[in-house]
Amino acid sequence: MHMMVSKPEQWVKPMAVAGANQYTFHLEATENPGALIKDIRENGMKVGLAIKPGTTVEYLAPWANQIDMALVMTVEPGFGGQKFMEDMMPKVHWLRTQFPSLDIEVDGGVGPDTVHKCAESFGRPLSSRSELRHFSKTGGK
């Protein structure tokens, strides 16, 4: 579950009860990432940690060895149809070089014209709803 909420702490237990196996929260949305990571683990889920475009990747680094997945947002969260922000790819590359075994994903604006940029930076596309919807409707045009 990728939780784009202002108080991610309040949703851990309900998501675990609902059967979620991973809980991804935005680093910017909590004042105590360490406690939240611990709570997610104690509720039997893997931990994903997302950062918005304006957040430096170094802000995520202290938590990288405690999480299962880092998610680099390649659009501003919450608004569909945005253009892929290629300038986020150095964050993916930095994470890959600093934490080679960490699962790294990207979210936002990924589609047929941008997926190669993700692959070049060792990212793995996670969510590309609007681009793929358009691609399927137009037959790739």
DSSP file with accessible surface (Angstrom, degrees, kcal/mol):
  #  RESIDUE AA STRUCTURE BP1 BP2  ACC     N-H-->O    O-->H-N    N-H-->O    O-->H-N    TCO  KAPPA ALPHA  PHI   PSI    X-CA   Y-CA   Z-CA
    1    1 A M              0   0  110      0, 0.0    23,-3.5     0, 0.0     2,-0.8   0.000 360.0 360.0 360.0 128.5    0.0    0.0    0.0
    2    2 A H  E     -a   24   0A  48     21,-0.2     2,-0.8     2,-0.0    23,-0.2  -0.886 360.0-158.5-100.6 106.2    1.3    3.4   -1.0
    3    3 A M  E     -a   25   0A  20     21,-3.3     2,-1.1    -2,-0.8    23,-0.6  -0.764  17.3-177.7 -95.6 107.0   -0.2    5.7    1.6
    4    4 A M        +     0   0   88     -2,-0.8     2,-0.3    21,-0.1    21,-0.1  -0.651  42.6 128.0 -98.7  72.7   -0.3    9.4    0.5
    5    5 A V        -     0   0   42     -2,-1.1    21,-0.3     1,-0.1    -2,-0.1  -0.889  66.1-127.5-129.7 159.0   -1.8   10.6    3.8
    6    6 A S  S    S+     0   0   99     -2,-0.3     3,-0.1     1,-0.3    -1,-0.1   0.756 106.1  34.5 -80.8 -24.1   -0.9   13.3    6.4
    7    7 A K    >   +     0   0  127      1,-0.1     3,-1.3    23,-0.1     4,-0.3  -0.661  65.3 170.8-129.4  76.8   -0.9   11.0    9.4
    8    8 A P  G >   +     0   0    0      0, 0.0     3,-1.4     0, 0.0     4,-0.5   0.769  69.9  72.1 -62.4 -23.5    0.4    7.6    8.2
    9    9 A E  G >  S+     0   0   75      1,-0.3     3,-0.9     2,-0.2     4,-0.4   0.863  91.0  57.8 -58.3 -36.6    0.7    6.3   11.8
   10   10 A Q  G <  S+     0   0  114     -3,-1.3    -1,-0.3     1,-0.2     3,-0.0   0.637 104.9  51.1 -73.9 -11.3   -3.1    6.0   12.1
   11   11 A W  G <> S+     0   0   97     -3,-1.4     4,-2.1    -4,-0.3    -1,-0.2   0.473  82.5  88.8-105.2  -3.3   -3.4    3.7    9.2
   12   12 A V  H <> S+     0   0    0     -3,-0.9     4,-2.4    -4,-0.5     5,-0.2   0.971  92.0  41.8 -61.0 -56.3   -0.8    1.0   10.0
   13   13 A K  H  > S+     0   0  129     -4,-0.4     4,-2.8     1,-0.2     5,-0.3   0.942 114.8  50.1 -61.1 -48.6   -3.1   -1.3   12.0
   14   14 A P  H  > S+     0   0   56      0, 0.0     4,-2.0     0, 0.0    -1,-0.2   0.901 112.2  48.2 -59.2 -37.9   -6.1   -1.0    9.7
   15   15 A M  H  <>S+     0   0   33     -4,-2.1     5,-2.6     2,-0.2     4,-0.5   0.905 111.7  49.6 -69.4 -38.2   -4.0   -1.8    6.6
   16   16 A A  H ><5S+     0   0   25     -4,-2.4     3,-1.3    -5,-0.2    -1,-0.2   0.938 111.4  48.8 -63.9 -44.5   -2.4   -4.8    8.4
   17   17 A V  H 3<5S+     0   0  119     -4,-2.8    -1,-0.2     1,-0.3    -2,-0.2   0.877 107.3  56.3 -63.2 -35.0   -5.9   -6.1    9.4
   18   18 A A  T 3<5S-     0   0   82     -4,-2.0    -1,-0.3    -5,-0.3    -2,-0.2   0.572 125.7-102.0 -74.2 -10.5   -7.0   -5.6    5.8
   19   19 A G  T < 5 +     0   0   63     -3,-1.3    -3,-0.2    -4,-0.5    -2,-0.1   0.569  61.7 161.2 104.0  10.3   -4.2   -7.9    4.6
   20   20 A A      < -     0   0   19     -5,-2.6    -1,-0.2     1,-0.1     3,-0.1  -0.382  22.7-166.8 -63.5 139.7   -1.6   -5.4    3.3
   21   21 A N  S    S+     0   0  124      1,-0.3    25,-2.8    24,-0.1     2,-0.3   0.545  73.6  32.9-103.9 -11.1    1.9   -7.0    3.1
   22   22 A Q  E     - b   0  46A  37     23,-0.3     2,-0.5    -7,-0.1    -1,-0.3  -0.995  62.9-160.1-144.0 143.3    3.8   -3.7    2.6
   23   23 A Y  E     - b   0  47A   0     23,-2.5    25,-2.4    -2,-0.3     2,-0.5  -0.969   8.8-170.7-127.1 112.7    3.2   -0.2    3.9
   24   24 A T  E     +ab   2  48A   4    -23,-3.5   -21,-3.3    -2,-0.5     2,-0.3  -0.916  10.8 177.1-107.0 124.7    4.8    2.7    2.0
   25   25 A F  E     -ab   3  49A   0     23,-2.0    25,-3.1    -2,-0.5     2,-0.5  -0.858  33.8-104.4-124.2 160.7    4.6    6.1    3.6
   26   26 A H  E >   - b   0  50A  11    -23,-0.6     3,-2.0    -2,-0.3     4,-0.2  -0.738  20.1-142.4 -86.5 126.7    6.0    9.5    2.8
   27   27 A L  G >  S+     0   0    0     23,-2.8     3,-1.2    -2,-0.5    -1,-0.1   0.851 101.4  58.5 -54.9 -35.7    8.9   10.5    4.9
   28   28 A E  G 3  S+     0   0   59     22,-0.3    -1,-0.3     1,-0.2    23,-0.1   0.655  95.4  66.3 -70.5 -14.2    7.7   14.1    4.9
   29   29 A A  G <  S+     0   0   27     -3,-2.0     2,-0.3   -24,-0.0    -1,-0.2   0.436  96.4  57.3 -92.1  -0.2    4.4   13.0    6.5
   30   30 A T    <   -     0   0   11     -3,-1.2   -23,-0.1    -4,-0.2   -24,-0.0  -0.965  57.1-154.5-134.0 150.0    5.7   11.9    9.9
   31   31 A E  S    S+     0   0  198     -2,-0.3    -1,-0.1     1,-0.2    -4,-0.0   0.608  96.6  40.1 -91.3 -15.4    7.7   13.4   12.7
   32   32 A N     >  +     0   0   92      1,-0.1     4,-1.9     2,-0.1     3,-0.3  -0.625  59.7 168.2-136.2  76.5    9.1   10.0   13.9
   33   33 A P  H  > S+     0   0   12      0, 0.0     4,-2.9     0, 0.0     5,-0.2   0.871  78.6  57.8 -58.0 -36.9   10.0    7.8   10.9
   34   34 A G  H  > S+     0   0   18      1,-0.2     4,-2.2     2,-0.2     5,-0.1   0.917 107.7  45.2 -61.4 -45.1   11.9    5.3   13.2
   35   35 A A  H  > S+     0   0   52     -3,-0.3     4,-2.4     2,-0.2    -1,-0.2   0.892 113.9  50.3 -65.5 -38.4    8.8    4.7   15.4
   36   36 A L  H  X S+     0   0    4     -4,-1.9     4,-2.6     2,-0.2    -2,-0.2   0.921 108.9  50.9 -67.5 -42.4    6.6    4.3   12.3
   37   37 A I  H  X S+     0   0    6     -4,-2.9     4,-2.4     1,-0.2    -2,-0.2   0.936 111.6  48.9 -58.6 -45.1    9.0    1.8   10.7
   38   38 A K  H  X S+     0   0  128     -4,-2.2     4,-2.7    -5,-0.2    -2,-0.2   0.921 110.9  49.9 -61.5 -44.5    9.0   -0.2   13.9
   39   39 A D  H  X S+     0   0   54     -4,-2.4     4,-1.2     2,-0.2    -1,-0.2   0.909 109.4  51.0 -62.8 -42.5    5.2   -0.2   14.1
   40   40 A I  H ><>S+     0   0    0     -4,-2.6     5,-1.9     1,-0.2     3,-0.6   0.946 112.6  46.4 -61.0 -47.1    4.9   -1.3   10.5
   41   41 A R  H ><5S+     0   0   98     -4,-2.4     3,-2.0     1,-0.2    -2,-0.2   0.915 109.0  54.5 -60.7 -44.9    7.3   -4.2   11.1
   42   42 A E  H 3<5S+     0   0  124     -4,-2.7    -1,-0.2     1,-0.3    -2,-0.2   0.739 104.5  56.3 -63.4 -21.6    5.5   -5.2   14.4
   43   43 A N  T <<5S-     0   0   33     -4,-1.2    -1,-0.3    -3,-0.6    -2,-0.2   0.218 123.0-106.1 -94.8  13.1    2.3   -5.4   12.3
   44   44 A G  T < 5S+     0   0   67     -3,-2.0     2,-0.3     1,-0.2    -3,-0.2   0.684  77.5 122.8  78.5  22.1    3.8   -7.9   10.0
   45   45 A M      < -     0   0    6     -5,-1.9   -23,-0.3   -22,-0.0    -1,-0.2  -0.823  62.0-114.3-115.7 156.4    4.4   -5.7    6.9
   46   46 A K  E     -b   22   0A 120    -25,-2.8   -23,-2.5    -2,-0.3     2,-0.5  -0.451  37.7-119.6 -75.1 160.1    7.4   -4.8    4.8
   47   47 A V  E     -b   23   0A   0    -25,-0.2    21,-2.7    -2,-0.1    22,-1.6  -0.907  26.9-176.8-114.0 127.4    8.3   -1.1    4.9
   48   48 A G  E     -bc  24  69A   0    -25,-2.4   -23,-2.0    -2,-0.5     2,-0.5  -0.944   8.9-160.0-115.6 141.6    8.4    1.3    2.0
   49   49 A L  E     -bc  25  70A   0     20,-2.5    22,-2.9    -2,-0.4     2,-0.3  -0.982   7.7-163.8-126.9 120.2    9.6    4.8    2.3
   50   50 A A  E     -bc  26  71A   0    -25,-3.1   -23,-2.8    -2,-0.5     2,-0.4  -0.775   3.5-161.9-104.0 147.5    8.7    7.5   -0.3
   51   51 A I  E     - c   0  72A   0     20,-2.3    22,-2.4    -2,-0.3     6,-0.0  -0.990  16.9-129.9-127.3 140.5   10.2   10.9   -0.9
   52   52 A K    >   -     0   0   80     -2,-0.4     3,-2.0    20,-0.1    24,-0.1  -0.372  35.2 -98.8 -78.7 164.0    8.6   13.8   -2.8
   53   53 A P  T 3  S+     0   0   10      0, 0.0    -1,-0.1     0, 0.0    23,-0.1   0.839 121.7  53.3 -54.3 -35.0   10.5   15.6   -5.6
   54   54 A G  T 3  S+     0   0   72      2,-0.1     2,-0.4     0, 0.0    22,-0.0   0.533  90.6  92.1 -81.2  -3.8   11.5   18.5   -3.3
   55   55 A T  S <  S-     0   0   20     -3,-2.0     2,-0.1     1,-0.0    -4,-0.1  -0.773  79.9-120.7 -94.8 132.0   13.0   16.2   -0.6
   56   56 A T    >   -     0   0   81     -2,-0.4     3,-1.2     1,-0.1     4,-0.5  -0.411  14.1-130.2 -69.4 145.8   16.7   15.5   -0.8
   57   57 A V  G >> S+     0   0    6      1,-0.3     3,-1.2     2,-0.2     4,-1.1   0.811 106.1  67.1 -66.9 -27.4   17.6   11.8   -1.2
   58   58 A E  G 34 S+     0   0  103      1,-0.3    -1,-0.3     2,-0.2    -2,-0.0   0.782  89.1  66.0 -64.6 -23.8   20.1   12.2    1.7
   59   59 A Y  G <4 S+     0   0  116     -3,-1.2    -1,-0.3     1,-0.2    -2,-0.2   0.806 103.8  46.0 -66.3 -28.2   17.1   12.8    4.0
   60   60 A L  T X> S+     0   0    0     -3,-1.2     3,-2.1    -4,-0.5     4,-0.7   0.767  91.5  86.1 -82.4 -27.3   16.1    9.2    3.3
   61   61 A A  G >< S+     0   0   23     -4,-1.1     3,-1.2     1,-0.3     4,-0.4   0.815  79.1  59.6 -50.4 -42.7   19.6    7.7    3.8
   62   62 A P  G 34 S+     0   0   87      0, 0.0    -1,-0.3     0, 0.0     3,-0.2   0.758 112.5  41.4 -61.7 -19.1   19.5    7.3    7.6
   63   63 A W  G X> S+     0   0   56     -3,-2.1     3,-2.3    -4,-0.1     4,-0.5   0.523  85.9  97.6-102.1  -8.1   16.5    4.9    7.2
   64   64 A A  G X< S+     0   0    4     -3,-1.2     3,-0.7    -4,-0.7    -1,-0.1   0.809  82.3  51.1 -58.0 -34.6   17.7    3.0    4.2
   65   65 A N  G 34 S+     0   0  144     -4,-0.4    -1,-0.3     1,-0.2    -2,-0.1   0.527 110.1  51.9 -81.3  -2.6   19.0    0.0    6.1
   66   66 A Q  G <4 S+     0   0   86     -3,-2.3     2,-0.3     0, 0.0    -1,-0.2   0.404 101.6  70.5-108.9  -1.6   15.7   -0.3    8.0
   67   67 A I    <<  -     0   0   12     -3,-0.7   -19,-0.2    -4,-0.5     3,-0.1  -0.735  64.2-145.5-117.0 164.4   13.4   -0.4    5.0
   68   68 A D  S    S+     0   0   54    -21,-2.7    35,-1.1     1,-0.3     2,-0.3   0.690  84.4  20.1 -96.5 -25.3   12.6   -2.8    2.3
   69   69 A M  E     -cd  48 103A   1    -22,-1.6   -20,-2.5    33,-0.1     2,-0.5  -0.996  58.1-151.8-151.1 138.3   11.9   -0.4   -0.5
   70   70 A A  E     -cd  49 104A   0     33,-2.7    35,-2.7    -2,-0.3     2,-0.5  -0.945  15.9-159.0-108.5 132.4   12.6    3.3   -1.3
   71   71 A L  E     -cd  50 105A   0    -22,-2.9   -20,-2.3    -2,-0.5     2,-0.7  -0.954   1.8-161.9-116.7 117.1   10.1    5.1   -3.6
   72   72 A V  E     -cd  51 106A   0     33,-2.7    35,-1.5    -2,-0.5     2,-0.4  -0.884  18.0-137.6 -98.4 116.0   11.3    8.2   -5.4
   73   73 A M  E     - d   0 107A   3    -22,-2.4    35,-0.2    -2,-0.7    33,-0.0  -0.599  15.8-170.2 -74.3 130.1    8.3   10.2   -6.6
   74   74 A T  S    S+     0   0    0     33,-2.8    11,-2.1    -2,-0.4     2,-0.3   0.165  75.0  33.5-109.0  15.8    8.8   11.5  -10.2
   75   75 A V  S    S-     0   0   12     32,-0.5    32,-0.1     9,-0.2     9,-0.1  -0.925 103.7 -83.5-149.5 167.0    5.8   13.8  -10.0
   76   76 A E    >   -     0   0   78     -2,-0.3     3,-1.0   -24,-0.1     6,-0.1  -0.637  61.5-105.0 -73.1 129.3    4.2   15.8   -7.1
   77   77 A P  T 3  S+     0   0   26      0, 0.0    -1,-0.1     0, 0.0     3,-0.0  -0.223  94.0  28.5 -60.4 143.9    2.0   13.3   -5.3
   78   78 A G  T 3  S+     0   0   59      1,-0.1     2,-0.5    -3,-0.0    -2,-0.0   0.344  93.4  91.5  97.9  -3.2   -1.8   13.4   -5.6
   79   79 A F    X   -     0   0  145     -3,-1.0     3,-0.6     0, 0.0    -3,-0.1  -0.935  61.5-146.7-131.1 111.1   -2.3   14.8   -9.1
   80   80 A G  T 3  S+     0   0   76     -2,-0.5     0, 0.0     1,-0.2     0, 0.0  -0.209  74.4  38.1 -70.2 160.7   -2.7   12.5  -12.1
   81   81 A G  T 3  S+     0   0   56      1,-0.2    -1,-0.2     0, 0.0     2,-0.1   0.570  76.8 147.3  80.3  10.3   -1.5   13.3  -15.6
   82   82 A Q    <   -     0   0   50     -3,-0.6     2,-0.3    -6,-0.1    -1,-0.2  -0.413  53.0-102.0 -78.6 156.9    1.7   15.1  -14.6
   83   83 A K        -     0   0  182      1,-0.1    -1,-0.1    -2,-0.1    27,-0.1  -0.560  42.3 -99.8 -78.2 138.3    4.9   15.0  -16.7
   84   84 A F        -     0   0   15     25,-0.5     2,-1.1    -2,-0.3    -9,-0.2  -0.304  30.0-134.8 -55.3 132.2    7.7   12.7  -15.6
   85   85 A M    >   -     0   0   52    -11,-2.1     3,-2.0    23,-0.3     4,-0.2  -0.761  21.3-175.6 -97.8  92.7   10.4   14.6  -13.8
   86   86 A E  G >  S+     0   0  103     -2,-1.1     3,-2.2     1,-0.3    -1,-0.2   0.795  75.8  74.2 -59.9 -26.3   13.6   13.3  -15.3
   87   87 A D  G 3  S+     0   0  109      1,-0.3    -1,-0.3     2,-0.2     4,-0.2   0.545  84.0  68.3 -70.9   1.1   15.7   15.3  -12.8
   88   88 A M  G X> S+     0   0   13     -3,-2.0     3,-1.2     1,-0.2     4,-1.1   0.631  76.6  85.2 -86.9 -14.4   14.7   12.8  -10.1
   89   89 A M  H <> S+     0   0   10     -3,-2.2     4,-2.6     1,-0.3     5,-0.2   0.843  78.1  62.7 -63.2 -31.4   16.8   10.1  -11.7
   90   90 A P  H 3> S+     0   0   86      0, 0.0     4,-2.7     0, 0.0    -1,-0.3   0.859 100.3  56.2 -60.4 -29.5   20.0   11.1  -10.0
   91   91 A K  H <> S+     0   0   26     -3,-1.2     4,-2.5     2,-0.2    -2,-0.2   0.923 107.8  47.1 -64.0 -43.4   18.2   10.3   -6.7
   92   92 A V  H  X S+     0   0    0     -4,-1.1     4,-2.6     2,-0.2    -1,-0.2   0.940 113.3  48.4 -62.5 -46.3   17.6    6.8   -8.0
   93   93 A H  H  X S+     0   0   92     -4,-2.6     4,-2.4     1,-0.2    -2,-0.2   0.916 111.0  50.3 -61.5 -43.7   21.2    6.5   -9.1
   94   94 A W  H  X S+     0   0   67     -4,-2.7     4,-2.5     1,-0.2     5,-0.2   0.933 111.3  48.2 -61.2 -46.2   22.5    7.7   -5.8
   95   95 A L  H  X S+     0   0    0     -4,-2.5     4,-3.0     1,-0.2    -1,-0.2   0.916 110.6  52.0 -60.4 -43.0   20.4    5.3   -3.8
   96   96 A R  H  < S+     0   0   54     -4,-2.6    -1,-0.2    25,-0.2    -2,-0.2   0.910 113.2  43.7 -61.9 -40.6   21.5    2.4   -6.1
   97   97 A T  H  < S+     0   0   74     -4,-2.4    -1,-0.2    -5,-0.2    -2,-0.2   0.881 120.5  40.4 -74.5 -34.4   25.2    3.2   -5.6
   98   98 A Q  H  < S+     0   0  104     -4,-2.5    -2,-0.2     1,-0.2    -1,-0.2   0.813 131.2  24.1 -81.1 -33.1   24.8    3.8   -1.8
   99   99 A F    ><  +     0   0   30     -4,-3.0     3,-1.7    -5,-0.2    -1,-0.2  -0.650  69.2 174.7-134.6  73.3   22.5    0.9   -1.1
  100  100 A P  T 3  S+     0   0   96      0, 0.0    -1,-0.1     0, 0.0    -2,-0.1   0.751  79.0  47.7 -60.7 -24.5   22.9   -1.7   -3.8
  101  101 A S  T 3  S+     0   0  125      2,-0.1     2,-0.2     0, 0.0    -5,-0.1   0.542  86.4 110.1 -94.8  -4.1   20.6   -4.3   -2.3
  102  102 A L  S <  S-     0   0   12     -3,-1.7     2,-0.5    -7,-0.2   -33,-0.1  -0.479  74.3-120.3 -72.7 135.2   17.7   -1.9   -1.6
  103  103 A D  E     -d   69   0A  47    -35,-1.1   -33,-2.7    -2,-0.2     2,-0.4  -0.655  35.7-167.8 -72.1 123.3   14.6   -2.3   -3.7
  104  104 A I  E     +d   70   0A   1     -2,-0.5    20,-0.5    18,-0.2     2,-0.3  -0.973   9.8 173.9-121.3 131.3   14.1    1.1   -5.4
  105  105 A E  E     -d   71   0A  15    -35,-2.7   -33,-2.7    -2,-0.4     2,-0.3  -0.888  18.0-145.8-131.3 161.4   11.0    2.1   -7.3
  106  106 A V  E     -de  72 125A   0     18,-1.5    20,-2.1    -2,-0.3    21,-0.8  -0.916   9.8-162.5-125.1 155.9    9.7    5.3   -9.0
  107  107 A D  E     +de  73 127A  10    -35,-1.5   -33,-2.8    -2,-0.3   -32,-0.5  -0.963  45.6  45.5-144.5 120.5    6.2    6.6   -9.2
  108  108 A G  S    S+     0   0    6     19,-1.7   -23,-0.3    -2,-0.4    -1,-0.1   0.291  98.3  12.8 120.7 119.9    4.6    9.1  -11.5
  109  109 A G  S    S+     0   0    9      1,-0.2   -25,-0.5   -25,-0.1     2,-0.4   0.594  76.8 148.6  72.7  12.4    4.6   10.0  -15.2
  110  110 A V        +     0   0    2     17,-0.6    22,-0.3   -27,-0.1    21,-0.3  -0.659  16.6 126.2 -84.3 130.5    6.2    6.7  -16.2
  111  111 A G  S >> S-     0   0    5     -2,-0.4     4,-2.4    20,-0.1     3,-1.5  -0.879  73.4 -55.2-160.9-167.5    5.2    5.4  -19.6
  112  112 A P  T 34 S+     0   0   48      0, 0.0     4,-0.3     0, 0.0    -2,-0.0   0.806 131.1  46.2 -55.6 -31.9    6.5    4.2  -23.0
  113  113 A D  T 34 S+     0   0  130      1,-0.1     4,-0.1     2,-0.1    -3,-0.1   0.585 123.0  32.2 -88.5 -10.2    8.5    7.4  -23.5
  114  114 A T  T X> S+     0   0   20     -3,-1.5     4,-1.2     2,-0.1     3,-0.9   0.570  89.2  89.8-121.5 -13.1   10.1    7.5  -20.1
  115  115 A V  H 3X S+     0   0   64     -4,-2.4     4,-2.3     1,-0.3     3,-0.2   0.852  85.1  58.6 -60.8 -33.6   10.5    4.0  -18.9
  116  116 A H  H 3> S+     0   0   89     -4,-0.3     4,-2.3     1,-0.2    -1,-0.3   0.852 100.6  56.7 -65.2 -31.4   14.0    3.7  -20.4
  117  117 A K  H <> S+     0   0   48     -3,-0.9     4,-1.0     2,-0.2    -1,-0.2   0.885 107.9  48.4 -66.2 -35.8   15.1    6.7  -18.3
  118  118 A C  H ><>S+     0   0    0     -4,-1.2     5,-2.7    -3,-0.2     3,-0.6   0.935 110.7  50.1 -66.9 -46.6   14.1    4.7  -15.2
  119  119 A A  H ><5S+     0   0   64     -4,-2.3     3,-1.6     1,-0.2    -2,-0.2   0.893 106.0  56.3 -60.9 -39.2   15.9    1.6  -16.3
  120  120 A E  H 3<5S+     0   0  131     -4,-2.3    -1,-0.2     1,-0.3    -2,-0.2   0.815 109.9  45.8 -62.9 -28.6   19.1    3.6  -17.0
  121  121 A S  T <<5S-     0   0   18     -4,-1.0    -1,-0.3    -3,-0.6   -25,-0.2   0.270 118.9-110.2 -97.3   8.5   19.0    4.8  -13.4
  122  122 A F  T < 5S+     0   0  116     -3,-1.6   -18,-0.2     1,-0.2    -3,-0.2   0.714  73.5 138.2  69.0  21.5   18.3    1.3  -12.0
  123  123 A G      < -     0   0   10     -5,-2.7    -1,-0.2    -6,-0.2   -18,-0.2  -0.523  46.5-141.7 -88.1 164.3   14.8    2.3  -10.9
  124  124 A R        -     0   0  127    -20,-0.5   -18,-1.5    -2,-0.2    -9,-0.0  -0.976  23.4-117.5-127.9 118.6   11.8    0.1  -11.4
  125  125 A P  E     +e  106   0A  50      0, 0.0   -18,-0.2     0, 0.0     3,-0.1  -0.259  35.4 172.4 -57.2 136.3    8.5    1.7  -12.5
  126  126 A L  E     +     0   0A  79    -20,-2.1     2,-0.4     1,-0.3   -19,-0.2   0.764  62.5  18.9-108.3 -50.2    5.8    1.2   -9.9
  127  127 A S  E     +e  107   0A  15    -21,-0.8   -19,-1.7     1,-0.1   -17,-0.6  -0.980  51.0 147.8-136.4 122.9    2.8    3.3  -11.0
  128  128 A S     >  +     0   0   22     -2,-0.4     4,-2.3   -21,-0.1     5,-0.3  -0.196  19.0 149.1-145.9  47.4    2.0    4.7  -14.4
  129  129 A R  H  > S+     0   0  153      1,-0.2     4,-2.2     2,-0.2     5,-0.2   0.913  72.1  40.5 -51.9 -56.5   -1.8    4.6  -14.5
  130  130 A S  H  > S+     0   0   36      1,-0.2     4,-2.2     2,-0.2    -1,-0.2   0.912 116.0  48.6 -69.5 -41.3   -2.5    7.6  -16.8
  131  131 A E  H  > S+     0   0   59    -21,-0.3     4,-2.5     1,-0.2    -1,-0.2   0.932 115.3  43.7 -63.5 -45.5    0.4    7.1  -19.3
  132  132 A L  H  X S+     0   0   86     -4,-2.3     4,-2.6   -22,-0.3     5,-0.2   0.861 110.7  55.5 -71.2 -31.8   -0.5    3.4  -19.8
  133  133 A R  H  X S+     0   0  125     -4,-2.2     4,-2.0    -5,-0.3    -2,-0.2   0.952 111.8  43.8 -63.0 -46.0   -4.2    4.1  -20.0
  134  134 A H  H  X S+     0   0  103     -4,-2.2     4,-2.0     1,-0.2     6,-0.3   0.934 112.9  52.8 -63.3 -43.4   -3.5    6.6  -22.8
  135  135 A F  H  X>S+     0   0   89     -4,-2.5     5,-2.0     1,-0.2     4,-0.8   0.914 110.7  46.5 -59.9 -43.7   -1.1    4.2  -24.4
  136  136 A S  H  <5S+     0   0   90     -4,-2.6     3,-0.3     1,-0.2    -1,-0.2   0.874 113.0  49.4 -70.9 -33.1   -3.7    1.4  -24.4
  137  137 A K  H  <5S+     0   0  165     -4,-2.0    -1,-0.2     1,-0.2    -2,-0.2   0.821 118.5  38.2 -73.1 -31.5   -6.5    3.6  -25.8
  138  138 A T  H  <5S-     0   0   48     -4,-2.0     3,-0.3    -5,-0.2    -1,-0.2   0.422 108.1-116.9-101.5  -2.0   -4.4    5.0  -28.6
  139  139 A G  T  <5S-     0   0   64     -4,-0.8    -3,-0.2    -3,-0.3    -4,-0.1   0.810  79.8 -47.3  69.8  28.3   -2.5    1.8  -29.5
  140  140 A G      <       0   0   34     -5,-2.0    -1,-0.2    -6,-0.3    -5,-0.1   0.617 360.0 360.0  91.6  11.7    0.8    3.4  -28.6
  141  141 A K              0   0  196     -3,-0.3    -1,-0.3    -6,-0.3    -3,-0.1  -0.726 360.0 360.0-104.0 360.0    0.4    6.7  -30.4
